[in-house]
Amino acid sequence: MAYLTPFHAFWVIESFILNYAIAIIKLFELQTEYDFKKVIRRISTKLSPICGQLL
C-alpha cells in the first residue's frame, strides 16, 4: 500500500494543475485582470502547503 502513495500524490497535484490551467484559460478568454490576479494568488496559497508536505 505504501508504494501507491507517491503516485496518488502526483495524481492529486496533476489534477490541481489541470483545474487551475483550465481556470486560467477561461480567465484569459474573459480578459479580466483582477480575477486573473486573484486566481494566481489562490494557486500559490493552495499549492505551497502541498509542496511543503511533499518536501
Order of alpha helices (4+ residues) and beta strands (2+ residues): alpha-alpha
